[in-house]
Amino acid sequence: MDAGAAVREDHLHLDGVDYFRGRAATVRLGDVGERRNPVGSQSHLAVQARLPRARLAIERVARIDLQGVTVRGSDVAVDVTVAEVGSLGASTVARLLHDRTLCLLKVEAARRGVIDVANESARSLDALRRSGKAGRLVHQVIVVVETITARELTEATRWSLGGDDDSCVLTGFGGDGRRSVVALAPGATLAYLLLTPTWLGKRIADAECDSWRRP
């Protein structure tokens, strides 16, 4: 995947889209909550509910090529939890991204699938309604993983998500029957993208992408 990328403390720019980084360590795919834009702080999602992960259709898993992109520890800015490695400091993450020991992986749930699952979750609908116009859903995340793990996952032909409130497991299935599994612990998310729901009565009719922008 062509990067066109820039990592900054408050957002991540990728292929013309700006992803949120505010409180990313607390956010995972399928989260539901309220977009907040506090004065003097980063815009972020305040998570209030989670969609049933196993019901989310994963549309795409793509490795982000950072060749030629400068990533500094001050850009990463926070500790990141890497599956099967543990929590790493910002400067270490930047160095390992540079030497390609680690890489960024974009995991994207199908937009229509997110809407359908949300409409079947009373808890999620209640959270969105309480948040009013600030209600949002997470349909894309960018996580930090080992490069060998990313390679295995991107070679898969289909993917599934599982886990409970405290765990998030991404599984890739290859055409030859091979299976790749990675547990995305809290703290693995570096950036995320939101959907703004459009309502028709008490249900979500559609949703449009909501990207980061400077307040």
Secondary structure as GFF3:
##gff-version 3
##sequence-region A 1 215
A	DSSP	beta_strand	6	7	.	.	.	ID=ss1
A	DSSP	beta_strand	11	14	.	.	.	ID=ss2
A	DSSP	beta_strand	17	20	.	.	.	ID=ss3
A	DSSP	three_ten_helix	24	26	.	.	.	ID=ss4
A	DSSP	beta_strand	31	36	.	.	.	ID=ss5
A	DSSP	beta_strand	44	50	.	.	.	ID=ss6
A	DSSP	three_ten_helix	53	55	.	.	.	ID=ss7
A	DSSP	beta_strand	58	64	.	.	.	ID=ss8
A	DSSP	alpha_helix	73	76	.	.	.	ID=ss9
A	DSSP	beta_strand	80	82	.	.	.	ID=ss10
A	DSSP	beta_strand	86	88	.	.	.	ID=ss11
A	DSSP	alpha_helix	90	98	.	.	.	ID=ss12
A	DSSP	beta_strand	102	109	.	.	.	ID=ss13
A	DSSP	alpha_helix	111	119	.	.	.	ID=ss14
A	DSSP	alpha_helix	122	131	.	.	.	ID=ss15
A	DSSP	three_ten_helix	132	134	.	.	.	ID=ss16
A	DSSP	beta_strand	135	146	.	.	.	ID=ss17
A	DSSP	alpha_helix	147	154	.	.	.	ID=ss18
A	DSSP	beta_strand	158	162	.	.	.	ID=ss19
A	DSSP	beta_strand	169	173	.	.	.	ID=ss20
A	DSSP	beta_strand	179	183	.	.	.	ID=ss21
A	DSSP	beta_strand	189	200	.	.	.	ID=ss22
A	DSSP	beta_strand	203	210	.	.	.	ID=ss23
###
